[in-house]
Amino acid sequence: MTFLEGKMMKLITTDDGSNTVLIPSIGETYHSTFGAIQESEHVFIEAGLRLCRKKRLTLLEVGFGS
């Protein structure tokens, strides 16, 4: 028995081939349906690093999701 069997969730493949969890009853996914690469570029590069003009950068990833 897999983790998702018997749950109200299912595993789907995103546009870049990575997987995410979908809750069909509300149409909600854990990660972007575009894929992990696009989501990471948006969160970390576009919304973060491109705005930083410093020569030195300290980054903390605490693992709460993106």
PyMOL commands that set and color helices and strands:
alter all, ss='L'
color gray80, all
select helices_A, chain A and resi 36-46+49-51
alter helices_A, ss='H'
color red, helices_A
select strands_A, chain A and resi 10-13+19-23+28-29
alter strands_A, ss='S'
color yellow, strands_A
deselect
rebuild
show_as cartoon
